[in-house]
Amino acid sequence: MTSLHTYAVRKIGSHRGSPRLWLEGREPTKGGFLPGTRFNTRVDTGRALLVLEAVEDGVRIVSGKQRGDRQIPVIDINSKELLDIFTGIEAVRVIVQEGVISILPLASELRARERVIRLKDGLANGTLSTGSVSSGIGVLDRAAHEGLEQAGVECRLAFANEIREDCVEHMCDHNPIVDQHTVTLTAPMQELAFDEWAMSRLPKVDVLVGGIPCSGASRAGRAKRGASHAEAHPEVGHLIVAFLAIIAKVNPSAIVLENVPVWGTSASMFILRNQLRDLGYDVHETIVNSAEWNVLEHRERLCVVAVTKGIEFSFDGLERPEPVSRRLGEIMDEVPVDAPCWSEMAYLKDKRARDEAKGNNFKMTVLTPDSEKVPCLNKSLWKRQSSGSFWKHPDDSNLLRLPTVREHARCKGVWEDLVEGVGLTFGHEALGQSVTVPPFISIFKLLGQALKRFASEAEASIQPFALRELKAA
């Protein structure tokens, strides 16, 4: 293999009505293109590739200009015939090897074209592929599939990455979007992202879905560790790096990410916005409040939708149902009044009194069948926290109980078959880290409509490259 001497990004200019690419100095010199060197040009339209090859009988000659006490090489390509393959492209890669200079679109440009062509082909063939990162038990992923299908877009889950083995096993056994061909990746995201062997075998997908753990960004998480910013969390604060590495590898046409609202002002979010822009995406953000979808658990989440440039997407078209009055009693299980789950929670009440005396605002939320909303039910609900939510006994106001796992699912709008037969601890942990479902079904429906519209409108204008990797000359 011919070694790489230099790699540079150069803008295509214009001179006398024709495109112009100017190369001088060190780059031509590294490839042996000295003043007076003869070379030929070769255009590979299918690969959008222009090659300059140094040969003794070449029809072109490298020019020279004086710089100080030495002469440096100059290659001035001012030809519509040679540079027409780069129409609409502002910059190109210049790859210098011994005796060969290859000029081709930026890798980000080729990736964008590849994913658009793959998207178009997938829609034409009837199925798109999705991938999932930080999957949990696949609540957001199932919402993605349901929303896309409501837009008339069939899809299949190509891979799912989740660090917890129990969540992966449960997802495979209970989530209908997982099939025999779904690749499960039970590993830390940061380990997977930099495993060259695994990443080389990861399938490309059309839509990537993820929820970077919010432990570092949430107010409770920062307060617990005394951290001033999300990235200080030693276990999850750095995961934006791994997430971007996976995006670059699987090259989706669209990315959907959810997190706590305050993550929107984190350093990670600024990195994500800027890097996705440079990878050829337009980034859209909104805060969804599940109350607007008549969900009992009033939970706000940041939703980020990134689409390949050219795909028209806007949250302005997000559908919300007509408002409906809800009561907690609609979803409560029939628990016997003498069941052992009822408790006075005396130690929590005592702690509340001590906290109030200290001026702390930590207190439990007690709910009744007439309650019209439920606060955020988190993954630690099963621990009977001093700031947790409890159901009030129908006859004895001193008795309280935790929500059942099924009640937790109903409060979030999660499918009950997804938590069939789970224990209290696992059930509340899995659901507490999940989204409220109805808003995200609407978001994915909106995204599906945008993808279909784009593929239909772009059909005549997409000109695919062969998209083969550049091989050594």
C-alpha positions as CSV (number, residue, x, y, z in Angstrom):
1,M,0.0,0.0,0.0
2,T,1.3,3.4,-1.0
3,S,1.8,5.5,2.2
4,L,-0.1,8.7,2.9
5,H,2.1,11.8,2.7
6,T,-0.4,14.6,3.4
7,Y,-4.1,15.1,3.8
8,A,-5.6,18.5,3.4
9,V,-9.0,20.1,3.0
10,R,-9.1,22.8,0.4
11,K,-11.8,25.1,-0.8
12,I,-12.8,25.3,-4.4
13,G,-12.7,28.8,-5.7
14,S,-13.7,30.5,-8.9
15,H,-11.7,32.3,-11.6
16,R,-13.0,33.7,-14.9
17,G,-16.3,31.8,-14.6
18,S,-14.7,28.4,-14.0
19,P,-14.1,26.5,-10.7
20,R,-10.5,26.7,-9.5
21,L,-8.4,24.6,-7.2
22,W,-4.9,25.9,-6.3
23,L,-2.2,23.7,-4.8
24,E,1.3,25.0,-3.9
25,G,4.3,24.4,-1.7
26,R,4.6,21.5,0.7
27,E,1.7,19.4,-0.5
28,P,2.8,18.9,-4.1
29,T,6.4,18.6,-3.0
30,K,5.6,15.7,-0.6
31,G,4.2,13.8,-3.6
32,G,7.1,14.5,-5.9
33,F,5.3,17.2,-7.9
34,L,8.2,19.6,-8.2
35,P,8.4,22.5,-10.6
36,G,8.7,21.1,-14.1
37,T,7.2,17.7,-13.2
38,R,4.9,16.4,-15.9
39,F,1.6,14.8,-15.0
40,N,-1.7,13.6,-16.4
41,T,-5.2,14.0,-15.0
42,R,-7.9,11.4,-14.7
43,V,-11.5,11.9,-13.8
44,D,-13.6,9.1,-12.3
45,T,-17.1,10.5,-12.4
46,G,-18.6,7.5,-10.7
47,R,-16.4,8.0,-7.6
48,A,-16.3,11.8,-7.9
49,L,-12.6,11.5,-8.0
50,L,-9.9,13.6,-9.8
51,V,-6.4,12.0,-9.9
52,L,-3.2,13.8,-10.8
53,E,-0.5,11.2,-11.8
54,A,3.2,12.2,-12.2
55,V,4.4,10.6,-15.5
56,E,7.4,11.3,-17.7
57,D,5.3,12.0,-20.8
58,G,2.5,13.9,-19.0
59,V,0.6,16.6,-20.9
60,R,0.6,19.0,-18.0
61,I,3.5,20.6,-16.2
62,V,3.8,21.7,-12.6
63,S,4.5,25.5,-12.5
64,G,6.8,27.2,-10.1
65,K,7.0,30.5,-8.2
66,Q,9.7,32.1,-6.2
67,R,9.3,32.2,-2.5
68,G,12.3,33.8,-0.9
69,D,15.4,32.1,-2.1
70,R,13.7,29.0,-3.4
71,Q,11.2,28.0,-6.0
72,I,8.0,26.2,-4.9
73,P,5.6,24.1,-7.0
74,V,2.2,25.4,-8.1
75,I,-0.6,23.3,-9.5
76,D,-3.5,25.5,-10.8
77,I,-6.5,23.6,-11.8
78,N,-8.9,26.1,-13.4
79,S,-11.1,23.8,-15.5
80,K,-14.8,23.2,-15.5
81,E,-14.1,19.9,-17.3
82,L,-12.0,18.6,-14.5
83,L,-13.8,20.1,-11.5
84,D,-17.4,19.8,-12.7
85,I,-17.8,16.6,-10.6
86,F,-17.6,18.8,-7.5
87,T,-20.5,21.0,-8.5
88,G,-22.3,22.1,-5.3
89,I,-19.4,21.2,-3.1
90,E,-17.5,24.0,-1.4
91,A,-14.4,22.0,-0.3
92,V,-12.6,18.8,-1.2
93,R,-10.0,16.5,0.3
94,V,-6.5,16.6,-1.2
95,I,-4.7,13.3,-0.5
96,V,-1.0,13.2,-1.5
97,Q,0.8,9.9,-2.0
98,E,4.1,9.3,-3.9
99,G,3.5,10.4,-7.5
100,V,-0.2,10.7,-7.0
101,I,-2.5,13.5,-5.8
102,S,-6.2,12.4,-5.4
103,I,-8.9,15.0,-5.1
104,L,-12.3,13.9,-3.8
105,P,-15.3,15.2,-1.8
106,L,-15.0,15.5,2.0
107,A,-15.6,12.3,3.9
108,S,-18.6,14.0,5.5
109,E,-20.0,14.8,2.1
110,L,-19.7,11.2,1.0
111,R,-21.2,9.9,4.2
112,A,-24.2,12.3,3.8
113,R,-24.7,11.1,0.2
114,E,-24.4,7.5,1.2
115,R,-26.9,7.7,4.0
116,V,-29.4,9.6,1.8
117,I,-29.2,7.0,-0.9
118,R,-29.6,4.2,1.6
119,L,-32.6,6.0,3.1
120,K,-34.2,6.3,-0.3
121,D,-33.6,2.7,-1.1
122,G,-34.9,1.5,2.2
123,L,-38.1,3.5,1.8
124,A,-38.5,2.2,-1.8
125,N,-38.0,-1.4,-0.5
126,G,-40.5,-0.9,2.3
127,T,-38.2,-1.1,5.4
128,L,-35.8,1.2,7.3
129,S,-33.3,0.0,9.9
130,T,-33.0,1.5,13.3
131,G,-30.3,1.3,16.0
132,S,-30.4,2.0,19.7
133,V,-27.9,3.2,22.3
134,S,-28.6,3.1,26.0
135,S,-31.6,1.0,25.2
136,G,-32.8,0.0,28.7
137,I,-35.7,-2.3,28.0
138,G,-36.4,-0.6,24.7
139,V,-39.3,1.8,25.6
140,L,-38.1,4.7,23.5
141,D,-37.2,2.2,20.7
142,R,-40.7,0.8,20.6
143,A,-42.1,4.3,20.6
144,A,-39.8,5.0,17.6
145,H,-41.1,2.0,15.7
146,E,-44.8,2.7,16.5
147,G,-44.5,6.4,15.5
148,L,-42.6,5.6,12.3
149,E,-45.2,3.0,11.4
150,Q,-48.0,5.5,12.0
151,A,-46.3,7.6,9.3
152,G,-46.3,4.5,7.0
153,V,-42.6,3.7,7.5
154,E,-41.9,0.1,8.4
155,C,-38.7,-0.6,10.3
156,R,-36.6,-3.2,12.0
157,L,-34.2,-3.0,14.9
158,A,-30.7,-3.7,13.6
159,F,-28.9,-3.4,16.9
160,A,-29.3,-2.4,20.5
161,N,-26.6,-1.3,23.0
162,E,-27.2,-1.5,26.7
163,I,-24.8,-1.9,29.6
164,R,-27.2,-3.9,31.8
165,E,-27.5,-7.6,31.0
166,D,-30.8,-8.0,32.8
167,C,-32.3,-5.2,30.6
168,V,-31.0,-6.7,27.4
169,E,-32.4,-10.2,28.4
170,H,-35.8,-8.6,29.3
171,M,-35.9,-6.6,26.1
172,C,-35.2,-9.7,24.0
173,D,-37.9,-11.7,25.8
174,H,-40.6,-9.0,26.0
175,N,-40.1,-6.3,23.4
176,P,-41.8,-7.2,20.1
177,I,-39.4,-5.0,18.1
178,V,-36.5,-7.3,18.8
179,D,-36.2,-10.2,16.3
180,Q,-33.7,-13.0,15.6
181,H,-31.5,-10.7,13.5
182,T,-31.2,-7.9,16.0
183,V,-27.6,-7.6,17.2
184,T,-27.4,-7.1,21.0
185,L,-24.4,-5.2,22.3
186,T,-24.3,-5.8,26.1
187,A,-21.4,-3.5,26.9
188,P,-20.5,0.0,28.1
189,M,-21.1,2.4,25.3
190,Q,-17.6,3.9,25.7
191,E,-16.1,0.4,25.3
192,L,-18.1,-0.5,22.3
193,A,-17.5,2.8,20.5
194,F,-13.7,2.3,20.4
195,D,-13.7,-1.5,19.8
196,E,-12.4,-1.4,16.2
197,W,-13.4,-5.1,15.6
198,A,-17.0,-4.7,16.8
199,M,-17.5,-1.3,15.2
200,S,-16.3,-2.6,11.8
201,R,-19.1,-5.1,12.0
202,L,-21.9,-2.9,13.2
203,P,-24.6,-2.4,10.6
204,K,-25.4,1.0,9.2
205,V,-28.8,2.3,10.1
206,D,-31.3,4.9,8.9
207,V,-32.4,6.1,12.3
208,L,-30.4,6.0,15.5
209,V,-32.2,6.4,18.8
210,G,-30.5,7.1,22.1
211,G,-30.8,8.5,25.6
212,I,-27.4,9.3,27.2
213,P,-27.7,8.6,30.9
214,C,-28.8,11.8,32.7
215,S,-27.2,11.1,36.1
216,G,-24.6,13.7,35.6
217,A,-26.9,16.4,34.3
218,S,-30.0,16.1,36.5
219,R,-30.1,18.5,39.4
220,A,-30.3,15.6,41.9
221,G,-27.3,13.9,40.3
222,R,-25.2,17.1,40.4
223,A,-26.2,17.9,44.0
224,K,-25.4,14.4,45.1
225,R,-21.8,14.7,43.9
226,G,-21.4,18.4,44.4
227,A,-20.6,18.7,40.7
228,S,-20.9,22.0,38.8
229,H,-21.5,20.5,35.4
230,A,-22.7,17.2,33.9
231,E,-19.4,16.2,32.4
232,A,-17.9,15.9,35.9
233,H,-19.8,12.6,36.5
234,P,-17.1,9.9,36.5
235,E,-19.3,7.2,34.9
236,V,-21.5,9.0,32.4
237,G,-20.2,12.5,32.0
238,H,-18.0,11.6,29.0
239,L,-20.5,9.5,27.0
240,I,-21.1,12.2,24.4
241,V,-17.7,11.2,22.9
242,A,-18.8,7.5,22.5
243,F,-22.2,8.5,21.2
244,L,-20.6,10.7,18.5
245,A,-18.2,7.9,17.5
246,I,-21.1,5.5,17.0
247,I,-23.0,8.1,15.0
248,A,-20.0,8.5,12.7
249,K,-19.7,4.7,12.2
250,V,-23.4,3.7,11.6
251,N,-24.1,6.9,9.6
252,P,-27.9,7.4,10.2
253,S,-30.0,9.8,8.2
254,A,-31.7,10.8,11.4
255,I,-30.8,10.8,15.1
256,V,-33.2,11.1,18.0
257,L,-31.9,11.8,21.5
258,E,-33.7,12.4,24.7
259,N,-32.5,13.7,28.1
260,V,-33.4,15.9,31.0
261,P,-34.1,19.5,30.0
262,V,-31.0,20.9,31.7
263,W,-28.8,18.7,29.5
264,G,-29.6,21.2,26.7
265,T,-27.3,23.8,28.3
266,S,-24.5,21.3,29.1
267,A,-21.1,21.2,27.4
268,S,-22.0,17.8,25.9
269,M,-25.0,19.3,24.1
270,F,-22.9,22.1,22.6
271,I,-20.4,19.5,21.4
272,L,-23.2,17.4,19.9
273,R,-24.8,20.4,18.1
274,N,-21.5,21.6,16.6
275,Q,-20.2,18.1,15.6
276,L,-23.4,17.1,14.0
277,R,-23.4,20.3,12.0
278,D,-20.0,19.4,10.7
279,L,-21.1,15.9,9.9
280,G,-23.9,17.3,7.7
281,Y,-26.9,17.4,10.0
282,D,-29.4,20.0,10.9
283,V,-30.2,19.9,14.6
284,H,-33.7,20.6,16.0
285,E,-34.5,20.7,19.7
286,T,-37.6,21.0,21.9
287,I,-38.8,20.4,25.4
288,V,-41.8,18.0,25.5
289,N,-44.2,18.0,28.4
290,S,-46.1,14.8,28.7
291,A,-49.1,16.6,30.2
292,E,-49.9,17.9,26.7
293,W,-50.4,14.3,25.7
294,N,-52.8,13.6,28.6
295,V,-50.2,11.4,30.4
296,L,-50.7,11.2,34.1
297,E,-47.0,11.6,34.9
298,H,-46.1,15.2,34.1
299,R,-42.6,14.8,32.9
300,E,-40.5,17.2,30.8
301,R,-37.8,15.9,28.5
302,L,-35.4,17.5,26.0
303,C,-35.8,15.9,22.6
304,V,-33.1,16.4,19.9
305,V,-33.8,15.4,16.3
306,A,-30.9,15.7,13.9
307,V,-31.6,15.1,10.2
308,T,-29.3,15.1,7.2
309,K,-29.2,18.5,5.6
310,G,-31.9,18.7,3.0
311,I,-34.5,16.9,5.0
312,E,-37.1,19.4,6.0
313,F,-38.2,18.8,9.7
314,S,-39.8,21.1,12.2
315,F,-41.4,20.5,15.6
316,D,-44.1,23.0,14.6
317,G,-46.0,20.1,13.1
318,L,-46.0,18.0,16.2
319,E,-49.5,16.6,16.9
320,R,-51.0,16.7,20.3
321,P,-54.3,15.2,21.3
322,E,-57.3,17.1,22.6
323,P,-57.0,17.8,26.3
324,V,-58.7,15.2,28.5
325,S,-59.2,15.3,32.3
326,R,-57.4,12.4,34.0
327,R,-57.5,11.0,37.5
328,L,-55.1,8.6,39.1
329,G,-57.9,6.3,40.0
330,E,-58.2,5.3,36.3
331,I,-55.0,3.4,36.4
332,M,-54.8,2.1,40.0
333,D,-54.7,-1.6,40.7
334,E,-57.2,-3.1,43.1
335,V,-55.0,-3.7,46.1
336,P,-56.7,-5.2,49.1
337,V,-57.0,-2.8,52.0
338,D,-55.2,-5.2,54.3
339,A,-52.4,-6.1,51.9
340,P,-48.9,-6.0,53.5
341,C,-47.7,-3.3,51.1
342,W,-49.6,-0.7,53.1
343,S,-47.5,1.0,55.7
344,E,-47.5,4.0,57.9
345,M,-44.0,4.9,56.6
346,A,-43.3,6.3,60.1
347,Y,-39.6,6.7,59.5
348,L,-40.2,8.8,56.3
349,K,-42.7,11.0,58.1
350,D,-40.2,11.5,60.9
351,K,-37.5,12.4,58.4
352,R,-39.9,14.9,56.7
353,A,-40.5,16.6,60.1
354,R,-36.7,16.8,60.7
355,D,-36.1,18.2,57.2
356,E,-38.8,20.8,57.6
357,A,-37.2,21.9,60.9
358,K,-33.9,22.3,59.0
359,G,-35.6,24.3,56.3
360,N,-35.1,21.5,53.7
361,N,-37.7,21.0,51.1
362,F,-37.5,17.2,50.9
363,K,-40.9,15.7,51.3
364,M,-42.9,12.8,49.9
365,T,-45.8,13.3,47.5
366,V,-49.0,11.6,48.7
367,L,-51.5,10.9,45.9
368,T,-55.2,9.8,45.9
369,P,-57.5,8.4,43.3
370,D,-58.6,12.0,42.6
371,S,-55.1,13.3,41.9
372,E,-55.0,14.8,38.4
373,K,-51.3,14.4,37.9
374,V,-48.3,12.4,39.1
375,P,-44.8,13.9,39.6
376,C,-41.7,12.3,37.9
377,L,-41.4,8.7,38.9
378,N,-37.7,7.9,38.9
379,K,-35.6,4.7,38.9
380,S,-35.2,4.8,42.7
381,L,-38.9,4.7,43.4
382,W,-38.7,1.2,44.9
383,K,-36.5,2.5,47.7
384,R,-39.3,4.4,49.4
385,Q,-37.4,7.7,49.2
386,S,-38.2,10.6,51.5
387,S,-39.0,12.6,48.3
388,G,-40.8,9.8,46.6
389,S,-44.4,9.3,45.5
390,F,-46.9,7.2,47.4
391,W,-50.5,6.2,47.1
392,K,-52.9,6.9,50.0
393,H,-54.9,4.2,51.6
394,P,-58.7,4.5,50.8
395,D,-59.8,4.1,54.4
396,D,-56.9,4.9,56.7
397,S,-55.1,8.2,55.9
398,N,-52.1,7.1,57.9
399,L,-51.3,4.2,55.5
400,L,-49.4,4.6,52.3
401,R,-48.0,2.3,49.6
402,L,-45.7,2.4,46.6
403,P,-47.1,2.4,43.1
404,T,-47.1,-1.1,41.6
405,V,-44.9,-1.6,38.5
406,R,-48.1,-1.8,36.3
407,E,-49.3,1.5,37.7
408,H,-45.9,3.0,37.1
409,A,-46.1,1.9,33.4
410,R,-49.7,3.3,33.0
411,C,-48.6,6.6,34.5
412,K,-46.0,6.9,31.7
413,G,-48.1,5.4,29.0
414,V,-45.8,2.4,28.6
415,W,-47.2,-0.8,27.2
416,E,-48.0,-3.2,30.1
417,D,-46.7,-6.2,28.2
418,L,-43.3,-4.7,28.4
419,V,-43.2,-5.1,32.2
420,E,-45.0,-8.4,32.4
421,G,-43.9,-10.5,35.4
422,V,-41.1,-8.2,36.6
423,G,-40.2,-7.6,40.2
424,L,-40.6,-4.3,42.1
425,T,-37.0,-3.3,41.9
426,F,-36.2,-4.1,38.3
427,G,-39.6,-2.8,37.1
428,H,-39.3,0.6,38.7
429,E,-35.6,0.9,37.7
430,A,-36.4,0.1,34.1
431,L,-39.4,2.4,33.9
432,G,-37.9,5.2,35.9
433,Q,-35.2,5.5,33.3
434,S,-37.7,5.4,30.4
435,V,-39.6,8.1,28.6
436,T,-43.3,8.9,28.8
437,V,-44.4,7.2,25.6
438,P,-47.1,9.3,23.8
439,P,-45.0,12.4,23.1
440,F,-42.3,10.4,21.5
441,I,-44.7,8.4,19.3
442,S,-45.9,11.7,18.0
443,I,-42.3,12.9,17.4
444,F,-41.3,9.7,15.5
445,K,-44.5,10.0,13.4
446,L,-43.5,13.5,12.5
447,L,-40.0,12.3,11.6
448,G,-41.3,9.5,9.5
449,Q,-43.5,11.9,7.5
450,A,-40.4,14.1,6.9
451,L,-38.3,11.2,5.7
452,K,-41.0,10.0,3.3
453,R,-41.5,13.5,2.0
454,F,-37.8,14.0,1.4
455,A,-37.3,10.7,-0.4
456,S,-40.2,11.5,-2.7
457,E,-39.0,15.0,-3.5
458,A,-35.3,14.1,-3.8
459,E,-35.8,11.0,-6.0
460,A,-34.9,12.8,-9.2
461,S,-32.0,14.8,-7.8
462,I,-30.0,12.2,-6.0
463,Q,-27.0,11.2,-8.0
464,P,-25.2,8.3,-6.2
465,F,-21.5,7.9,-6.2
466,A,-20.0,4.4,-6.3
467,L,-18.8,5.4,-2.8
468,R,-15.9,3.0,-2.7
469,E,-13.0,3.7,-0.3
470,L,-10.0,5.3,-2.0
471,K,-7.4,2.7,-2.7
472,A,-3.7,3.3,-3.0
473,A,-2.6,4.1,-6.5
